[in-house]
Amino acid sequence: MYMMMYMAKALRTQIYLTPEQRRALDVRARSEDRTMADLVREAIDRFLGTPADPRTALDATFGALPGMSVPNRGEWERG
């Protein structure tokens, strides 16, 4: 999906990465079955504050605190 959104109006851009950055991007791209360009575009969108799809954000955080216990209202301290 991300690829289709960008490729119709994408501009080729060259950037320079340190060897460590390139290795880390390669590892992440392989582990997520994505392209390096896709990861770079996502990072730029986040940096620029482009709003994310709410479903993506919910999916990424669902179950983040599975052991969390919430006290019932009768146990709340008020003061």
Legacy VTK file of the C-alpha trace (Angstrom):
# vtk DataFile Version 3.0
C-alpha trace
ASCII
DATASET POLYDATA
POINTS 79 float
0.000 0.000 0.000
2.711 2.471 0.980
4.577 1.733 -2.222
1.550 2.403 -4.419
0.862 5.744 -2.716
4.339 7.048 -3.446
5.471 5.552 -6.694
3.030 7.441 -8.924
4.504 10.773 -7.891
7.873 9.820 -6.421
11.093 11.705 -7.070
14.383 9.867 -7.024
16.599 11.257 -4.269
20.110 10.251 -3.274
21.168 10.252 0.374
24.387 9.272 2.099
24.286 6.868 5.037
26.990 5.697 7.366
27.866 2.005 7.042
26.156 1.410 10.402
22.954 3.135 9.265
22.909 1.131 6.052
23.464 -2.169 7.868
20.714 -1.364 10.397
18.285 -0.412 7.628
19.093 -3.582 5.692
18.495 -5.739 8.780
15.217 -4.016 9.578
14.018 -4.124 5.981
14.669 -7.881 5.825
13.034 -8.545 9.191
9.907 -6.576 8.218
9.882 -7.804 4.603
9.974 -4.205 3.328
12.284 -2.169 1.146
14.863 0.222 2.485
13.205 3.035 0.519
9.885 2.267 2.207
11.504 2.522 5.648
13.214 5.806 4.737
9.934 7.301 3.473
8.155 6.235 6.646
10.900 7.791 8.794
10.687 11.052 6.857
6.900 11.127 7.214
7.239 10.672 10.969
9.939 13.327 11.194
7.830 15.813 9.244
4.782 15.065 11.331
2.688 13.574 8.570
-0.380 12.153 10.302
-0.334 8.390 10.547
-3.247 6.160 9.751
-5.091 5.620 13.080
-5.526 1.908 12.343
-1.780 1.509 11.919
-1.155 3.237 15.261
-3.738 1.082 17.034
-2.403 -2.106 15.488
1.147 -1.184 16.522
0.188 -0.586 20.173
-2.548 -3.172 20.717
-1.740 -5.291 23.737
1.241 -3.125 24.728
0.383 -3.494 28.427
-1.183 -6.965 28.671
-0.498 -7.332 32.420
-1.812 -3.906 33.405
-4.388 -3.946 36.175
-6.714 -1.027 36.695
-8.224 -0.552 40.158
-11.963 -0.116 40.364
-13.247 3.370 41.149
-13.831 2.490 44.825
-10.071 2.016 45.279
-9.053 5.370 43.797
-7.317 7.797 46.108
-8.886 11.199 46.047
-7.266 14.188 47.484
LINES 1 80
79 0 1 2 3 4 5 6 7 8 9 10 11 12 13 14 15 16 17 18 19 20 21 22 23 24 25 26 27 28 29 30 31 32 33 34 35 36 37 38 39 40 41 42 43 44 45 46 47 48 49 50 51 52 53 54 55 56 57 58 59 60 61 62 63 64 65 66 67 68 69 70 71 72 73 74 75 76 77 78
